[in-house]
Amino acid sequence: MRLATRVWGTGPRTAVLVHGIMTDSGSWSRVAPEIAGHGYRVVAVDLPGHGASGPAGTYTPATLAAALLGTLPAAPDLAIGHSLGSAALLLAVPELRCARAVHCDPAWLPRPRDLDALRAVKHAGRRELSAAHPRWTDDDIAAEHRALAGWDPDSVTALRHLPGLPPAPAVPSLVLLAGPSERIPPTEAGELRRRGWRVRTVDGAGHTVHRDDPAGFLRGLRGWL
C-alpha cells in the first residue's frame, strides 16, 4: 500500500515521521520545520486509515509496517514514530535500515482498552478536543478535528496486536517518554535501558509529547538530530 506523505525541507539528510492513531501527518507541523532546519528533508506519512491514505483491509502493527516499507525512502538518517506509529516503526526498522530511530511514548505494551470508546472519538467536537488536550494550540485542535474526519475508527483493532517490550534495538534508538508515561511505566523503562535503549523523559508532557511540549520534545532529541 502506497501512503500519502507530507514533506518539509530540502536538506541532504532524510528524516521520516510516523504519527499515532486517530491523527495524520499534520500532527508533526510544529516540530517538522525545526527538524528540517537541522539539514533534513522530512517525510511524514499518513498511516493506512488516516489522513489522505485509504483504509486498509486489516489493521495490525505488521500491516502498518508493511505500508511504511512500501512508501518511505530506504535507509533514512533518522526515523521517528509516535504511539501506534512507533509500534509500526519498530517492526519496520530492520528492513528500513534507518541510521537512528526515536520512539516517542511508544504503544508497545498491551493494556486494557475500551475500543468502542476509542472509536467514538471519531465524533469529538473541538470543545471536547480542547478539554482533552489543554496544552494544544487552537491550530492543533483544528488540525486534529480535520484529521478525525478522515480517520477510519476500525484502525483501533491494531491495539489488540501490540508487539510488547522489545529486545535490544536493531539500530541506535532513543525512547522519548511523556512525563509520566502511561505507555512505558518506570519498571519497563528501566528494563529498556538494560536492553540497550536510551531512555529520556519530557517532564510534564502528556502522551502526544510533540504537541503538548514541542520545545521539550526538541530538547529531548538533542544529540539525535
PyRosetta script that sets phi, psi and omega in degrees:
from pyrosetta import init, pose_from_sequence

init()
pose = pose_from_sequence("MRLATRVWGTGPRTAVLVHGIMTDSGSWSRVAPEIAGHGYRVVAVDLPGHGASGPAGTYTPATLAAALLGTLPAAPDLAIGHSLGSAALLLAVPELRCARAVHCDPAWLPRPRDLDALRAVKHAGRRELSAAHPRWTDDDIAAEHRALAGWDPDSVTALRHLPGLPPAPAVPSLVLLAGPSERIPPTEAGELRRRGWRVRTVDGAGHTVHRDDPAGFLRGLRGWL")
pose.set_psi(1, 127.7)
pose.set_omega(1, 178.1)
pose.set_phi(2, -90.8)
pose.set_psi(2, 125.4)
pose.set_omega(2, -174.7)
pose.set_phi(3, -96.4)
pose.set_psi(3, 151.6)
pose.set_omega(3, 171.4)
pose.set_phi(4, -69.8)
pose.set_psi(4, 146.9)
pose.set_omega(4, -178.7)
pose.set_phi(5, -133.2)
pose.set_psi(5, 161.6)
pose.set_omega(5, 175.2)
pose.set_phi(6, -132.0)
pose.set_psi(6, 139.6)
pose.set_omega(6, -172.1)
pose.set_phi(7, -126.6)
pose.set_psi(7, 138.1)
pose.set_omega(7, 171.4)
pose.set_phi(8, -125.2)
pose.set_psi(8, 136.9)
pose.set_omega(8, 171.3)
pose.set_phi(9, 81.5)
pose.set_psi(9, 166.7)
pose.set_omega(9, -178.9)
pose.set_phi(10, -136.4)
pose.set_psi(10, 24.5)
pose.set_omega(10, -175.0)
pose.set_phi(11, -66.0)
pose.set_psi(11, 168.7)
pose.set_omega(11, -176.6)
pose.set_phi(12, -74.9)
pose.set_psi(12, -18.2)
pose.set_omega(12, 177.8)
pose.set_phi(13, -101.5)
pose.set_psi(13, 163.4)
pose.set_omega(13, -177.6)
pose.set_phi(14, -121.3)
pose.set_psi(14, 131.9)
pose.set_omega(14, 171.3)
pose.set_phi(15, -121.8)
pose.set_psi(15, 139.3)
pose.set_omega(15, 178.4)
pose.set_phi(16, -119.1)
pose.set_psi(16, 140.8)
pose.set_omega(16, -175.6)
pose.set_phi(17, -124.2)
pose.set_psi(17, 134.6)
pose.set_omega(17, -177.5)
pose.set_phi(18, -126.2)
pose.set_psi(18, 114.6)
pose.set_omega(18, -175.5)
pose.set_phi(19, -77.8)
pose.set_psi(19, 172.7)
pose.set_omega(19, 177.2)
pose.set_phi(20, -93.0)
pose.set_psi(20, -171.9)
pose.set_omega(20, -174.5)
pose.set_phi(21, -70.9)
pose.set_psi(21, 149.2)
pose.set_omega(21, 174.8)
pose.set_phi(22, 81.2)
pose.set_psi(22, -13.7)
pose.set_omega(22, -174.3)
pose.set_phi(23, -112.9)
pose.set_psi(23, -153.5)
pose.set_omega(23, 177.7)
pose.set_phi(24, -155.8)
pose.set_psi(24, -171.4)
pose.set_omega(24, -175.7)
pose.set_phi(25, -61.4)
pose.set_psi(25, -23.3)
pose.set_omega(25, 178.5)
pose.set_phi(26, -65.9)
pose.set_psi(26, -14.2)
pose.set_omega(26, 179.5)
pose.set_phi(27, -64.1)
pose.set_psi(27, -17.2)
pose.set_omega(27, -179.3)
pose.set_phi(28, -92.2)
pose.set_psi(28, 5.0)
pose.set_omega(28, -166.4)
pose.set_phi(29, -64.7)
pose.set_psi(29, -22.4)
pose.set_omega(29, 179.8)
pose.set_phi(30, -85.0)
pose.set_psi(30, -19.7)
pose.set_omega(30, -178.2)
pose.set_phi(31, -113.2)
pose.set_psi(31, -24.0)
pose.set_omega(31, -177.5)
pose.set_phi(32, -60.0)
pose.set_psi(32, -41.9)
pose.set_omega(32, 177.6)
pose.set_phi(33, -62.4)
pose.set_psi(33, -33.7)
pose.set_omega(33, 177.5)
pose.set_phi(34, -67.8)
pose.set_psi(34, -39.8)
pose.set_omega(34, 176.2)
pose.set_phi(35, -64.6)
pose.set_psi(35, -43.4)
pose.set_omega(35, 178.0)
pose.set_phi(36, -58.9)
pose.set_psi(36, -33.6)
pose.set_omega(36, 179.8)
pose.set_phi(37, -65.9)
pose.set_psi(37, -13.0)
pose.set_omega(37, 175.3)
pose.set_phi(38, -89.8)
pose.set_psi(38, 13.7)
pose.set_omega(38, 175.4)
pose.set_phi(39, 95.8)
pose.set_psi(39, 28.3)
pose.set_omega(39, -178.6)
pose.set_phi(40, -112.6)
pose.set_psi(40, 149.2)
pose.set_omega(40, 156.8)
pose.set_phi(41, -92.7)
pose.set_psi(41, 115.9)
pose.set_omega(41, -173.5)
pose.set_phi(42, -100.2)
pose.set_psi(42, 123.1)
pose.set_omega(42, -179.3)
pose.set_phi(43, -116.8)
pose.set_psi(43, 116.4)
pose.set_omega(43, 178.0)
pose.set_phi(44, -112.6)
pose.set_psi(44, 135.9)
pose.set_omega(44, -178.4)
pose.set_phi(45, -97.6)
pose.set_psi(45, 158.8)
pose.set_omega(45, 160.1)
pose.set_phi(46, -99.0)
pose.set_psi(46, 114.6)
pose.set_omega(46, 179.7)
pose.set_phi(47, -61.3)
pose.set_psi(47, 160.1)
pose.set_omega(47, 174.8)
pose.set_phi(48, -52.8)
pose.set_psi(48, 136.4)
pose.set_omega(48, -179.0)
pose.set_phi(49, 78.6)
pose.set_psi(49, 11.3)
pose.set_omega(49, -177.6)
pose.set_phi(50, -136.2)
pose.set_psi(50, 148.4)
pose.set_omega(50, 174.2)
pose.set_phi(51, 56.3)
pose.set_psi(51, -134.4)
pose.set_omega(51, -177.4)
pose.set_phi(52, -90.0)
pose.set_psi(52, 0.8)
pose.set_omega(52, 174.7)
pose.set_phi(53, -83.1)
pose.set_psi(53, 145.5)
pose.set_omega(53, -178.4)
pose.set_phi(54, -74.6)
pose.set_psi(54, 169.0)
pose.set_omega(54, 177.2)
pose.set_phi(55, -69.2)
pose.set_psi(55, 159.7)
pose.set_omega(55, 177.4)
pose.set_phi(56, -109.2)
pose.set_psi(56, 158.1)
pose.set_omega(56, 177.1)
pose.set_phi(57, -68.8)
pose.set_psi(57, -39.9)
pose.set_omega(57, 177.1)
pose.set_phi(58, -134.5)
pose.set_psi(58, 152.8)
pose.set_omega(58, 179.6)
pose.set_phi(59, -123.8)
pose.set_psi(59, 110.0)
pose.set_omega(59, 170.3)
pose.set_phi(60, -141.2)
pose.set_psi(60, 160.7)
pose.set_omega(60, 174.0)
pose.set_phi(61, -54.4)
pose.set_psi(61, -33.8)
pose.set_omega(61, -179.4)
pose.set_phi(62, -67.6)
pose.set_psi(62, -42.6)
pose.set_omega(62, 179.1)
pose.set_phi(63, -69.4)
pose.set_psi(63, -33.9)
pose.set_omega(63, 175.8)
pose.set_phi(64, -66.7)
pose.set_psi(64, -39.7)
pose.set_omega(64, 178.0)
pose.set_phi(65, -62.2)
pose.set_psi(65, -40.7)
pose.set_omega(65, 178.6)
pose.set_phi(66, -62.4)
pose.set_psi(66, -38.3)
pose.set_omega(66, 177.4)
pose.set_phi(67, -66.3)
pose.set_psi(67, -38.1)
pose.set_omega(67, 175.9)
pose.set_phi(68, -60.3)
pose.set_psi(68, -46.2)
pose.set_omega(68, -177.8)
pose.set_phi(69, -66.8)
pose.set_psi(69, -26.0)
pose.set_omega(69, 177.4)
pose.set_phi(70, -81.5)
pose.set_psi(70, -5.0)
pose.set_omega(70, -174.0)
pose.set_phi(71, -123.3)
pose.set_psi(71, -46.0)
pose.set_omega(71, -170.4)
pose.set_phi(72, -73.8)
pose.set_psi(72, 149.3)
pose.set_omega(72, 174.1)
pose.set_phi(73, -64.2)
pose.set_psi(73, 142.2)
pose.set_omega(73, -178.7)
pose.set_phi(74, -71.0)
pose.set_psi(74, 149.0)
pose.set_omega(74, 173.8)
pose.set_phi(75, 54.5)
pose.set_psi(75, 50.6)
pose.set_omega(75, 175.2)
pose.set_phi(76, -67.2)
pose.set_psi(76, 157.6)
pose.set_omega(76, 178.9)
pose.set_phi(77, -72.2)
pose.set_psi(77, -28.9)
pose.set_omega(77, -176.5)
pose.set_phi(78, -148.9)
pose.set_psi(78, 138.1)
pose.set_omega(78, 173.8)
pose.set_phi(79, -129.3)
pose.set_psi(79, 131.9)
pose.set_omega(79, -179.7)
pose.set_phi(80, -126.2)
pose.set_psi(80, 128.4)
pose.set_omega(80, 176.2)
pose.set_phi(81, -127.2)
pose.set_psi(81, 145.4)
pose.set_omega(81, 179.1)
pose.set_phi(82, -117.8)
pose.set_psi(82, 133.5)
pose.set_omega(82, 170.4)
pose.set_phi(83, 55.7)
pose.set_psi(83, -122.8)
pose.set_omega(83, 178.2)
pose.set_phi(84, -61.3)
pose.set_psi(84, -33.5)
pose.set_omega(84, 176.0)
pose.set_phi(85, -60.9)
pose.set_psi(85, -31.2)
pose.set_omega(85, 176.4)
pose.set_phi(86, -69.3)
pose.set_psi(86, -37.6)
pose.set_omega(86, 177.3)
pose.set_phi(87, -62.6)
pose.set_psi(87, -41.2)
pose.set_omega(87, 176.7)
pose.set_phi(88, -66.5)
pose.set_psi(88, -43.5)
pose.set_omega(88, 180.0)
pose.set_phi(89, -62.4)
pose.set_psi(89, -40.1)
pose.set_omega(89, 179.4)
pose.set_phi(90, -53.9)
pose.set_psi(90, -43.4)
pose.set_omega(90, -179.1)
pose.set_phi(91, -75.0)
pose.set_psi(91, -27.4)
pose.set_omega(91, -177.4)
pose.set_phi(92, -83.2)
pose.set_psi(92, -23.7)
pose.set_omega(92, -170.3)
pose.set_phi(93, -53.3)
pose.set_psi(93, -46.3)
pose.set_omega(93, -177.0)
pose.set_phi(94, -58.1)
pose.set_psi(94, -40.0)
pose.set_omega(94, 179.7)
pose.set_phi(95, -85.2)
pose.set_psi(95, -29.0)
pose.set_omega(95, 178.3)
pose.set_phi(96, -66.8)
pose.set_psi(96, -32.7)
pose.set_omega(96, 177.2)
pose.set_phi(97, 60.8)
pose.set_psi(97, 42.8)
pose.set_omega(97, 175.2)
pose.set_phi(98, -71.9)
pose.set_psi(98, 152.4)
pose.set_omega(98, -179.7)
pose.set_phi(99, -73.6)
pose.set_psi(99, -36.4)
pose.set_omega(99, -178.9)
pose.set_phi(100, -145.9)
pose.set_psi(100, 150.2)
pose.set_omega(100, 178.3)
pose.set_phi(101, -132.4)
pose.set_psi(101, 143.6)
pose.set_omega(101, 174.8)
pose.set_phi(102, -124.8)
pose.set_psi(102, 128.7)
pose.set_omega(102, 179.5)
pose.set_phi(103, -113.9)
pose.set_psi(103, 112.0)
pose.set_omega(103, -174.0)
pose.set_phi(104, -94.4)
pose.set_psi(104, 113.6)
pose.set_omega(104, -177.3)
pose.set_phi(105, 37.8)
pose.set_psi(105, 64.1)
pose.set_omega(105, -169.0)
pose.set_phi(106, -69.4)
pose.set_psi(106, 144.1)
pose.set_omega(106, 172.6)
pose.set_phi(107, -90.8)
pose.set_psi(107, 78.9)
pose.set_omega(107, 179.7)
pose.set_phi(108, -104.7)
pose.set_psi(108, -31.5)
pose.set_omega(108, -171.2)
pose.set_phi(109, -95.2)
pose.set_psi(109, 123.6)
pose.set_omega(109, 173.9)
pose.set_phi(110, -60.1)
pose.set_psi(110, 140.7)
pose.set_omega(110, 176.6)
pose.set_phi(111, -153.6)
pose.set_psi(111, 156.9)
pose.set_omega(111, -178.5)
pose.set_phi(112, -60.1)
pose.set_psi(112, 128.6)
pose.set_omega(112, 177.9)
pose.set_phi(113, -138.2)
pose.set_psi(113, 140.6)
pose.set_omega(113, 173.8)
pose.set_phi(114, -87.8)
pose.set_psi(114, 96.1)
pose.set_omega(114, -174.4)
pose.set_phi(115, -66.5)
pose.set_psi(115, -31.5)
pose.set_omega(115, 177.5)
pose.set_phi(116, -65.8)
pose.set_psi(116, -37.2)
pose.set_omega(116, 177.3)
pose.set_phi(117, -66.1)
pose.set_psi(117, -37.3)
pose.set_omega(117, 177.5)
pose.set_phi(118, -66.9)
pose.set_psi(118, -40.3)
pose.set_omega(118, 177.1)
pose.set_phi(119, -60.8)
pose.set_psi(119, -35.5)
pose.set_omega(119, -177.5)
pose.set_phi(120, -66.1)
pose.set_psi(120, -19.4)
pose.set_omega(120, 177.6)
pose.set_phi(121, -61.5)
pose.set_psi(121, -21.8)
pose.set_omega(121, 176.2)
pose.set_phi(122, -48.5)
pose.set_psi(122, -33.3)
pose.set_omega(122, -173.2)
pose.set_phi(123, -102.9)
pose.set_psi(123, 14.3)
pose.set_omega(123, 179.3)
pose.set_phi(124, -66.6)
pose.set_psi(124, 140.0)
pose.set_omega(124, 175.6)
pose.set_phi(125, -92.8)
pose.set_psi(125, 175.5)
pose.set_omega(125, -177.8)
pose.set_phi(126, -62.2)
pose.set_psi(126, -37.0)
pose.set_omega(126, 179.8)
pose.set_phi(127, -64.0)
pose.set_psi(127, -41.3)
pose.set_omega(127, 178.4)
pose.set_phi(128, -66.1)
pose.set_psi(128, -40.2)
pose.set_omega(128, 179.2)
pose.set_phi(129, -65.5)
pose.set_psi(129, -40.3)
pose.set_omega(129, 178.9)
pose.set_phi(130, -63.6)
pose.set_psi(130, -39.3)
pose.set_omega(130, 178.4)
pose.set_phi(131, -66.9)
pose.set_psi(131, -35.7)
pose.set_omega(131, -179.1)
pose.set_phi(132, -76.3)
pose.set_psi(132, -25.0)
pose.set_omega(132, -175.1)
pose.set_phi(133, -132.5)
pose.set_psi(133, 70.8)
pose.set_omega(133, -172.5)
pose.set_phi(134, -65.9)
pose.set_psi(134, -17.6)
pose.set_omega(134, -178.1)
pose.set_phi(135, -93.2)
pose.set_psi(135, -3.4)
pose.set_omega(135, -179.9)
pose.set_phi(136, -78.8)
pose.set_psi(136, 151.1)
pose.set_omega(136, 175.2)
pose.set_phi(137, -76.4)
pose.set_psi(137, 165.9)
pose.set_omega(137, 175.5)
pose.set_phi(138, -59.2)
pose.set_psi(138, -37.2)
pose.set_omega(138, 178.6)
pose.set_phi(139, -64.4)
pose.set_psi(139, -39.0)
pose.set_omega(139, 176.9)
pose.set_phi(140, -62.0)
pose.set_psi(140, -44.6)
pose.set_omega(140, -179.3)
pose.set_phi(141, -62.5)
pose.set_psi(141, -44.5)
pose.set_omega(141, 179.3)
pose.set_phi(142, -63.0)
pose.set_psi(142, -41.2)
pose.set_omega(142, 179.7)
pose.set_phi(143, -66.0)
pose.set_psi(143, -39.2)
pose.set_omega(143, 179.3)
pose.set_phi(144, -67.6)
pose.set_psi(144, -37.2)
pose.set_omega(144, 177.4)
pose.set_phi(145, -62.4)
pose.set_psi(145, -41.4)
pose.set_omega(145, 176.7)
pose.set_phi(146, -66.1)
pose.set_psi(146, -40.0)
pose.set_omega(146, -178.7)
pose.set_phi(147, -63.0)
pose.set_psi(147, -37.9)
pose.set_omega(147, 179.8)
pose.set_phi(148, -62.3)
pose.set_psi(148, -31.3)
pose.set_omega(148, 179.7)
pose.set_phi(149, -63.4)
pose.set_psi(149, -30.5)
pose.set_omega(149, -179.6)
pose.set_phi(150, -98.8)
pose.set_psi(150, 4.5)
pose.set_omega(150, -175.0)
pose.set_phi(151, -88.9)
pose.set_psi(151, 134.3)
pose.set_omega(151, 174.6)
pose.set_phi(152, -89.4)
pose.set_psi(152, 109.9)
pose.set_omega(152, -176.8)
pose.set_phi(153, -65.1)
pose.set_psi(153, -15.3)
pose.set_omega(153, 175.4)
pose.set_phi(154, -64.6)
pose.set_psi(154, -15.7)
pose.set_omega(154, -179.7)
pose.set_phi(155, -65.5)
pose.set_psi(155, -14.5)
pose.set_omega(155, 178.1)
pose.set_phi(156, -63.6)
pose.set_psi(156, -18.6)
pose.set_omega(156, 178.9)
pose.set_phi(157, -62.6)
pose.set_psi(157, -20.9)
pose.set_omega(157, 176.8)
pose.set_phi(158, -61.2)
pose.set_psi(158, -25.6)
pose.set_omega(158, -178.2)
pose.set_phi(159, -70.4)
pose.set_psi(159, -11.1)
pose.set_omega(159, 175.6)
pose.set_phi(160, -81.9)
pose.set_psi(160, -5.9)
pose.set_omega(160, -171.0)
pose.set_phi(161, -128.5)
pose.set_psi(161, 32.4)
pose.set_omega(161, -176.8)
pose.set_phi(162, -67.7)
pose.set_psi(162, 149.7)
pose.set_omega(162, -168.1)
pose.set_phi(163, -77.2)
pose.set_psi(163, -15.7)
pose.set_omega(163, -174.3)
pose.set_phi(164, 84.7)
pose.set_psi(164, 177.6)
pose.set_omega(164, -178.4)
pose.set_phi(165, -67.7)
pose.set_psi(165, 123.9)
pose.set_omega(165, -172.9)
pose.set_phi(166, -79.8)
pose.set_psi(166, 160.8)
pose.set_omega(166, 172.4)
pose.set_phi(167, -73.3)
pose.set_psi(167, -159.2)
pose.set_omega(167, 179.5)
pose.set_phi(168, -56.7)
pose.set_psi(168, 143.0)
pose.set_omega(168, -177.2)
pose.set_phi(169, -66.6)
pose.set_psi(169, 146.3)
pose.set_omega(169, 179.2)
pose.set_phi(170, -74.6)
pose.set_psi(170, -26.7)
pose.set_omega(170, 177.2)
pose.set_phi(171, -137.2)
pose.set_psi(171, 163.4)
pose.set_omega(171, 175.6)
pose.set_phi(172, -52.4)
pose.set_psi(172, 125.4)
pose.set_omega(172, -168.9)
pose.set_phi(173, -140.5)
pose.set_psi(173, 139.7)
pose.set_omega(173, 176.9)
pose.set_phi(174, -113.5)
pose.set_psi(174, 134.3)
pose.set_omega(174, 170.5)
pose.set_phi(175, -105.6)
pose.set_psi(175, 114.6)
pose.set_omega(175, -176.6)
pose.set_phi(176, -106.7)
pose.set_psi(176, 108.7)
pose.set_omega(176, -169.8)
pose.set_phi(177, -99.1)
pose.set_psi(177, 152.5)
pose.set_omega(177, 165.3)
pose.set_phi(178, -65.1)
pose.set_psi(178, 159.4)
pose.set_omega(178, -177.5)
pose.set_phi(179, -127.0)
pose.set_psi(179, 100.9)
pose.set_omega(179, 0.3)
pose.set_phi(180, -84.4)
pose.set_psi(180, 163.5)
pose.set_omega(180, -178.4)
pose.set_phi(181, -102.4)
pose.set_psi(181, 132.2)
pose.set_omega(181, 171.4)
pose.set_phi(182, -84.3)
pose.set_psi(182, -22.5)
pose.set_omega(182, -175.5)
pose.set_phi(183, -80.8)
pose.set_psi(183, -39.0)
pose.set_omega(183, 179.7)
pose.set_phi(184, -125.9)
pose.set_psi(184, 92.2)
pose.set_omega(184, 179.7)
pose.set_phi(185, -66.2)
pose.set_psi(185, 167.6)
pose.set_omega(185, -174.8)
pose.set_phi(186, -55.8)
pose.set_psi(186, -40.2)
pose.set_omega(186, -179.7)
pose.set_phi(187, -62.1)
pose.set_psi(187, -44.0)
pose.set_omega(187, -179.9)
pose.set_phi(188, -70.6)
pose.set_psi(188, -34.0)
pose.set_omega(188, 176.1)
pose.set_phi(189, -62.5)
pose.set_psi(189, -41.4)
pose.set_omega(189, 177.2)
pose.set_phi(190, -63.5)
pose.set_psi(190, -38.3)
pose.set_omega(190, 178.3)
pose.set_phi(191, -66.1)
pose.set_psi(191, -38.5)
pose.set_omega(191, 176.3)
pose.set_phi(192, -59.8)
pose.set_psi(192, -42.8)
pose.set_omega(192, 178.0)
pose.set_phi(193, -59.4)
pose.set_psi(193, -43.2)
pose.set_omega(193, 179.4)
pose.set_phi(194, -63.4)
pose.set_psi(194, -27.8)
pose.set_omega(194, -179.1)
pose.set_phi(195, -87.0)
pose.set_psi(195, -1.2)
pose.set_omega(195, 174.4)
pose.set_phi(196, 106.0)
pose.set_psi(196, 7.5)
pose.set_omega(196, 176.9)
pose.set_phi(197, -86.9)
pose.set_psi(197, 142.5)
pose.set_omega(197, 167.7)
pose.set_phi(198, -82.6)
pose.set_psi(198, 135.6)
pose.set_omega(198, -178.3)
pose.set_phi(199, -129.7)
pose.set_psi(199, 128.7)
pose.set_omega(199, 175.0)
pose.set_phi(200, -131.8)
pose.set_psi(200, 158.2)
pose.set_omega(200, 179.9)
pose.set_phi(201, -126.5)
pose.set_psi(201, 138.4)
pose.set_omega(201, 172.4)
pose.set_phi(202, -98.6)
pose.set_psi(202, 95.3)
pose.set_omega(202, -173.5)
pose.set_phi(203, -58.2)
pose.set_psi(203, 132.4)
pose.set_omega(203, 176.6)
pose.set_phi(204, 86.8)
pose.set_psi(204, -10.8)
pose.set_omega(204, -179.8)
pose.set_phi(205, -83.9)
pose.set_psi(205, 144.5)
pose.set_omega(205, 173.6)
pose.set_phi(206, -82.2)
pose.set_psi(206, -170.3)
pose.set_omega(206, -172.5)
pose.set_phi(207, -56.3)
pose.set_psi(207, -42.7)
pose.set_omega(207, 179.7)
pose.set_phi(208, -88.1)
pose.set_psi(208, 75.6)
pose.set_omega(208, -169.8)
pose.set_phi(209, -56.5)
pose.set_psi(209, -43.0)
pose.set_omega(209, -173.7)
pose.set_phi(210, -71.1)
pose.set_psi(210, -14.9)
pose.set_omega(210, 174.0)
pose.set_phi(211, -100.8)
pose.set_psi(211, -36.2)
pose.set_omega(211, 178.6)
pose.set_phi(212, -66.9)
pose.set_psi(212, -40.8)
pose.set_omega(212, -175.5)
pose.set_phi(213, -147.5)
pose.set_psi(213, 76.6)
pose.set_omega(213, -178.3)
pose.set_phi(214, -57.1)
pose.set_psi(214, -39.9)
pose.set_omega(214, 179.8)
pose.set_phi(215, -65.3)
pose.set_psi(215, -41.7)
pose.set_omega(215, 177.8)
pose.set_phi(216, -65.4)
pose.set_psi(216, -38.2)
pose.set_omega(216, 175.8)
pose.set_phi(217, -58.9)
pose.set_psi(217, -47.9)
pose.set_omega(217, -179.0)
pose.set_phi(218, -67.2)
pose.set_psi(218, -36.6)
pose.set_omega(218, 174.5)
pose.set_phi(219, -62.4)
pose.set_psi(219, -37.2)
pose.set_omega(219, 178.3)
pose.set_phi(220, -63.7)
pose.set_psi(220, -22.1)
pose.set_omega(220, -179.4)
pose.set_phi(221, -90.5)
pose.set_psi(221, 2.8)
pose.set_omega(221, -179.4)
pose.set_phi(222, -57.4)
pose.set_psi(222, 131.4)
pose.set_omega(222, -177.4)
pose.set_phi(223, 88.4)
pose.set_psi(223, -6.8)
pose.set_omega(223, -178.9)
pose.set_phi(224, -114.9)
pose.set_psi(224, -11.7)
pose.set_omega(224, -179.3)
pose.set_phi(225, -88.0)
pose.dump_pdb("model.pdb")
